[in-house]
């Protein structure tokens, strides 16, 4: 019960603070998952087959 009350008061305090500062929160747009250069994407896919990720690093 105390946690519920705490969350409500914290939310109210945050809302009041944002209102006093004149800040409006909006959700951003999702990034598009479109490939811009398909030949570079395919070239990277071919190159990653040559890389051994589990190999020990040379130091």
N, C-alpha and C positions, 0 to 999 in steps of 0.2 A: 504493500500500500504506500509506503514511504517513497519507494522508487517511482511509482506512478505520479505522485504529487511533485516529486523533484523534477521529473521530466516535463511536466506541464509548466511549472514555474520557470524552468530553464528555457523552454520554448517561448514563453511569453516575454522573458527578458531579452532573448535574442530578437524576437519580432519587434519589440519596442526600440531596441538599439538600431536595428536596420531602418526602421521608420524614422528615427530621429536623424540619421545620417542621410536619408533620402535614397537609399539603395534599393533597387528592385531586382530580385533574383529571378532569373529565367533559365530554363534548361537549354543547353547548347544543342546544336545540330549534330547528329551522328555522322561520323566520317564515312565516306563512301569507300567500299572495298574494291573499287574498280582498278584494274591494272592499266597504268598509263602507257607503258611501253612493253608490248607483249613479247617482242624479240629479246629484250633485256631480261624479262622474266623467265623465258625459256632457257636462255643462256645461263642464268643463275641456277636453274633447276639442274642443268647438265653439270655445272661446276660442283654443285654440292654432293654429287655422287662420288666425286674424287676425294672428298674430305673425310678423314677418319676421326670422328669426334671422340671416340673412346681411347685414342692413342695418348700416351704420356707426352706432356709438354716438354719441349727442348728449352733448357734454361742455361 
